[in-house]
Amino acid sequence: MAGLRRLRQPHERPGAGRFRNALLSISRIAAGFALLARARLTNRIFIVTIMDPLPFALAMLLLLRLSGARIIFIVHDPLPHAWHLPPSLRGVERALWHGGHRLSHALVVLSEPSRMALMRELPDYPGPVTVIDHGIFGVDEVAPLPRAGVMLLFGTLRSNKGIMEAIEGVRRARALMAHPLRLLIRGGGHRDEAEYLAQVRRAAADAGDAVDLDVGYVSEEALPGLIAGCDALLMPYKDFHSQSGVAMVAAGYGRPIIASAAGGLATLMEEGMPCSPIAQPVTGEGVAQAVLSFFRQPYEEWEDRALRYREHMLDRYGWKRIGARFAELAGRF
């Protein structure tokens, strides 16, 4: 894209070793400070998205603010998926989590449910809180549904993604279907939920060939082939407030979803995203019923609905339109 320059920092690498990854982490933080300082020489408005680690991110934002810069913060999640400090220090951690929000001049959320949850957390925030939708990711040519009874669950493997319920639900549904169903689980584990990942590993092993679990980062190059091999994406989310990037990927690749109406997913479902809904609260039985409902409907209907919804999404959530919304917001400062 004209006028866009991507600045790459060092990043930790699987298998590189603890010491080497520590050095890479320090290098990434130092490079972040250097890149921001250089960018500040020619830019006044900064759009900030995911930041990590938090103490260094807050220092960066504070320095930007003190320099006179204007900060637009994209709030992916009103609250963290997992707390780091013990419950006795929850107030301190909550204040630190929202520190970046309070240092910003405007906040952007990706769905109306996210905005409502954030306003409950920060009712006294003085700046604008604007909903700007998540942009769509996709391919130029959509692969047809393979019609193989394969579902895909991918992304960071956290407890609020309902992975245990997904495994149980697929096992239940598979026992009642005339042809075998299969669930592919792809993604990296969350650093604060090692025990949950261990539970997922055990449950996947117990499920036999009904579940194919591969823990690790899914590269951009591997994603098209992975999605082309599935009939639907399974998303039994719980305690989820943001918009789902996975759902946007599903729409862009012309795939229906089997999902709960959590967070921004509810908005997409109301818009007409092809979905077999999972009842809330999410349980293994509820997942099984939604899976059975999906596969009892003709593939042709799901395929037609997914392709029509993809066209709608490309029009409404294309990156040019999303970029124009950000430009409009930045123009206020």
GICOR-V359087 format. One record per residue. N is the residue number from 1. RES is the residue in one small letter. PSI is psi in radians with two decimals (999 if undefined). OMEGA is omega in whole degrees, 0 to 359 (* if undefined). Layout:
n:res:psi:omega
N:RES:PSI:OMEGA
N:RES:PSI:OMEGA
This chain:
n:res:psi:omega
1:m:2.35:181
2:a:2.36:177
3:g:0.00:181
4:l:2.25:178
5:r:2.22:180
6:r:2.17:180
7:l:2.09:185
8:r:2.36:178
9:q:2.81:174
10:p:2.54:179
11:h:2.65:176
12:e:2.64:182
13:r:2.36:177
14:p:2.33:177
15:g:0.00:182
16:a:-0.26:181
17:g:2.61:185
18:r:-0.82:182
19:f:-0.81:181
20:r:-0.70:179
21:n:-0.55:175
22:a:-0.75:177
23:l:-0.71:178
24:l:-0.67:179
25:s:-0.78:178
26:i:-0.71:179
27:s:-0.68:179
28:r:-0.74:180
29:i:-0.79:180
30:a:-0.72:179
31:a:-0.62:178
32:g:-0.79:177
33:f:-0.76:182
34:a:-0.75:180
35:l:-0.70:178
36:l:-0.76:180
37:a:-0.74:179
38:r:-0.74:180
39:a:-0.56:182
40:r:-0.40:180
41:l:-0.47:184
42:t:-0.05:182
43:n:2.53:179
44:r:-0.51:183
45:i:2.27:181
46:f:2.29:173
47:i:2.06:186
48:v:2.32:177
49:t:-2.38:187
50:i:2.29:180
51:m:2.46:179
52:d:2.42:355
53:p:2.73:190
54:l:-0.84:183
55:p:-0.73:180
56:f:-0.64:178
57:a:-0.74:178
58:l:-0.68:178
59:a:-0.72:178
60:m:-0.81:181
61:l:-0.69:179
62:l:-0.75:179
63:l:-0.70:177
64:l:-0.80:181
65:r:-0.78:180
66:l:-0.46:179
67:s:-0.11:181
68:g:0.08:179
69:a:2.76:175
70:r:2.29:189
71:i:2.21:172
72:i:2.05:187
73:f:2.18:176
74:i:1.97:183
75:v:1.75:179
76:h:-0.64:182
77:d:2.21:178
78:p:-0.54:178
79:l:2.68:179
80:p:2.71:179
81:h:-0.47:178
82:a:2.43:179
83:w:2.53:181
84:h:-0.72:186
85:l:2.79:179
86:p:2.81:183
87:p:-0.56:180
88:s:-0.36:180
89:l:0.30:183
90:r:-0.66:179
91:g:-0.68:179
92:v:-0.81:181
93:e:-0.65:178
94:r:-0.74:180
95:a:-0.71:178
96:l:-0.73:180
97:w:-0.75:181
98:h:0.02:179
99:g:-0.73:178
100:g:-0.60:178
101:h:-0.75:183
102:r:-0.40:177
103:l:-0.13:184
104:s:2.71:180
105:h:-0.35:178
106:a:2.57:178
107:l:2.48:176
108:v:2.26:174
109:v:2.82:188
110:l:-0.03:179
111:s:2.82:178
112:e:-0.71:175
113:p:-0.62:177
114:s:-0.72:181
115:r:-0.74:180
116:m:-0.74:179
117:a:-0.68:180
118:l:-0.68:180
119:m:-0.48:173
120:r:-0.58:179
121:e:-0.66:184
122:l:1.15:183
123:p:-0.36:183
124:d:0.22:181
125:y:2.22:188
126:p:-0.36:184
127:g:3.12:178
128:p:2.51:173
129:v:1.89:190
130:t:2.40:174
131:v:2.02:172
132:i:2.07:190
133:d:2.71:174
134:h:2.30:177
135:g:2.77:184
136:i:2.48:173
137:f:2.52:180
138:g:-2.95:180
139:v:2.82:180
140:d:-0.61:182
141:e:2.13:184
142:v:2.29:176
143:a:2.47:178
144:p:2.75:176
145:l:2.35:182
146:p:-0.28:179
147:r:0.81:185
148:a:0.07:181
149:g:0.49:183
150:v:2.29:175
151:m:2.66:180
152:l:2.28:171
153:l:2.01:182
154:f:2.83:185
155:g:-3.07:179
156:t:2.29:186
157:l:1.47:181
158:r:2.82:181
159:s:-0.54:181
160:n:-0.01:173
161:k:-0.09:177
162:g:0.68:185
163:i:-0.71:178
164:m:-0.73:177
165:e:-0.61:178
166:a:-0.78:180
167:i:-0.81:179
168:e:-0.77:182
169:g:-0.71:179
170:v:-0.68:178
171:r:-0.74:179
172:r:-0.81:182
173:a:-0.68:181
174:r:-0.63:181
175:a:-0.32:184
176:l:-0.03:182
177:m:2.61:179
178:a:-0.52:178
179:h:2.65:186
180:p:2.47:174
181:l:2.73:181
182:r:2.40:179
183:l:2.17:173
184:l:2.22:176
185:i:2.10:183
186:r:2.31:177
187:g:2.92:179
188:g:2.70:178
189:g:2.72:177
190:h:2.37:187
191:r:-0.41:181
192:d:0.08:183
193:e:0.90:181
194:a:-0.68:181
195:e:-0.66:178
196:y:-0.72:178
197:l:-0.65:177
198:a:-0.69:177
199:q:-0.73:179
200:v:-0.74:179
201:r:-0.78:181
202:r:-0.76:181
203:a:-0.69:179
204:a:-0.70:178
205:a:-0.70:180
206:d:-0.44:183
207:a:-0.14:179
208:g:-2.41:184
209:d:0.07:175
210:a:-0.42:183
211:v:2.28:176
212:d:1.84:183
213:l:2.24:175
214:d:1.80:184
215:v:2.17:179
216:g:2.89:182
217:y:2.35:176
218:v:1.99:183
219:s:2.78:178
220:e:-0.56:181
221:e:-0.57:183
222:a:-0.37:187
223:l:-0.82:182
224:p:-0.77:180
225:g:-0.63:180
226:l:-0.80:181
227:i:-0.61:179
228:a:-0.45:182
229:g:0.09:182
230:c:2.70:178
231:d:-0.43:182
232:a:2.75:173
233:l:2.31:183
234:l:2.19:187
235:m:1.29:181
236:p:1.07:189
237:y:2.57:177
238:k:2.62:176
239:d:0.92:187
240:f:2.23:186
241:h:-0.38:187
242:s:-3.07:171
243:q:2.61:183
244:s:2.01:174
245:g:-0.54:178
246:v:-0.69:178
247:a:-0.65:179
248:m:-0.62:175
249:v:-0.78:179
250:a:-0.79:180
251:a:-0.74:181
252:g:-0.48:180
253:y:0.13:177
254:g:0.77:180
255:r:2.39:173
256:p:2.97:180
257:i:2.73:169
258:i:1.89:194
259:a:2.78:172
260:s:2.72:181
261:a:1.13:182
262:a:2.36:177
263:g:-2.36:182
264:g:-0.28:176
265:l:-0.63:179
266:a:-0.70:179
267:t:-0.78:180
268:l:-0.69:179
269:m:-0.65:177
270:e:-0.53:179
271:e:-0.27:180
272:g:0.22:177
273:m:2.25:182
274:p:2.04:189
275:c:2.44:167
276:s:1.87:190
277:p:2.49:175
278:i:2.23:182
279:a:2.59:176
280:q:2.55:357
281:p:2.62:186
282:v:2.24:175
283:t:2.91:176
284:g:-0.69:179
285:e:-0.71:178
286:g:-0.70:177
287:v:-0.76:181
288:a:-0.77:180
289:q:-0.70:179
290:a:-0.68:178
291:v:-0.79:178
292:l:-0.73:179
293:s:-0.71:180
294:f:-0.90:187
295:f:-0.13:174
296:r:-0.13:175
297:q:2.60:183
298:p:2.42:177
299:y:-0.63:183
300:e:-0.67:179
301:e:-0.78:179
302:w:-0.72:182
303:e:-0.77:180
304:d:-0.78:180
305:r:-0.71:181
306:a:-0.70:180
307:l:-0.70:178
308:r:-0.69:179
309:y:-0.60:177
310:r:-0.76:179
311:e:-0.72:176
312:h:-0.76:182
313:m:-0.73:180
314:l:-0.59:179
315:d:-0.78:186
316:r:-0.62:187
317:y:0.36:175
318:g:2.66:187
319:w:-0.46:177
320:k:-0.73:180
321:r:-0.71:178
322:i:-0.77:179
323:g:-0.66:178
324:a:-0.62:178
325:r:-0.74:178
326:f:-0.70:179
327:a:-0.67:178
328:e:-0.76:179
329:l:-0.75:180
330:a:-0.53:180
331:g:-0.31:178
332:r:-0.28:184
333:f:999:*
